[in-house]
Amino acid sequence: MVFVEGHGAVLRDADGREYLDGLASLWNVNVGHGRAELADAAAAQMRTLAYASAYTGYTNAPAVRLAERLLRVAYANLSGVYFTTGGAESNETAFKLARYFWRRQGRPGKTKIISRIHGYHGLTLAAMSATGMPSFHAMFQPVVPGFTHVVPSYPYRYPGSGAAALEEAITREGPDTVAAFIAEPVIGAGGVIPPTPDYFPAVRKICDRYDVLFIADEIITGFGRTGRWFALDHWGVQPDLVSFAKGVTSAYLPLGGVMVSRRIHESIMQAPASERFMHAATYSGHPTCCAVGVANLDIFEREGLVERAAAMGARLLQKAQSLRQLPGVGDVRGLGLMCGIELVADKATKAPALQVGGKVVGEARRRGLITRIRTGQGGDHPIGDTICLAPPLVITETQVDRMIEILRESIAAVT
Ligand SMILES: Cc1ncc(COP(=O)(O)O)c(C=O)c1O
């Protein structure tokens, strides 16, 4: 399909047909399509200064402005920002920061990363290795050594908290070998899986108990997606590092980054020359991307989009719950404007539905809704095909209702 135009939560294809953008394209067009002021911000910056590096001692005004704005809306314990060009590079940076921090503390043995089954963290080798979906490893083995996966909090399939699995993995691997734990506050591409409310507070305590850094991968959940600026705020938890991308520019230009806590920031700033944080990329802090990031945050604040996501998300989840009445629907879950509808072959046994979701997505597309699925799997960690919804935060009530009606018809047509 060739898309040629977009306005708000609506996409238009080359044949002139219109569709609801049910996943904000790739969970990233948070302010919606067609925002001329973001184009204007990019053009104005290009006219003023094409580029200035963010290497040692140099930076540029939009990068400084955006970093300051981010630290104002993110967790209070964070004090520094390193900019990247996307999500995978943000997670690579977070892993290197975790190793760096422990070396600076005189604990170079702390290098391993624990992540979660069903988690997605990006395409580069280390981010791929942290990703907990076997299909992303299959043709690229071997994975990077030192990456271990644990079950997430996933109430539908793993009753119990999931935090115990993290503690067990840290003690099994040896706390002196573990640098960090990485988790998406709500698993996104792995099937929209929000945790139980007790999970992240317990995770934070376990990380503190064993001196393990906690990296929040907020590449999807940041920038209002869950109805808060950043999602761990739902549970009053502060991470040591935050990876972000996607919503920081609402996808108008590629940008990402990592925010770090004061103690990690200080370990970098106070390092002697021989222990410098030797990590730099040409387009880190690109002025045009950062100028668009600032203009994007202006839209968020002016239009109250975080609050809007909370309100529209509540409506989305409430409407989506009615899909449980359909025979093939096993679970409906969500937080803010993220919603997952897990399909099963048998409601009683929760046997995963496989190769059904793709047909539902096809039916939905014919009816005017574009979205994606997490492909189901059996084995040790089963999950049914799961329809994922994460529309632009500007979606209207009528559009929310329409998405659910289209899915109701599409699931019924297929199952
Ligand atoms: C949670 C999460 N982390 C990391 C990434 C990787 O981001 P990128 O594709 O920008 O490298 C994604 C992309 O979908 C993601 O959803």
The ligand as a Gaussian input file, in Angstrom:
#p B3LYP/6-31G(d) Opt

LIG

0 1
 C        9.779000      -0.473000      22.897000
 C       10.655000      -0.252000      21.713000
 N       11.967000      -0.169000      21.889000
 C       12.787000       0.039000      20.848000
 C       12.331000       0.170000      19.563000
 C       13.279000       0.403000      18.447000
 O       13.136000       1.687000      17.957000
 P       13.666000       2.057000      16.482000
 O       12.864000       1.245000      15.534000
 O       13.429000       3.537000      16.402000
 O       15.125000       1.728000      16.459000
 C       10.963000       0.081000      19.330000
 C       10.412000       0.194000      17.951000
 O        9.291000      -0.175000      17.652000
 C       10.096000      -0.146000      20.420000
 O        8.782000      -0.264000      20.239000

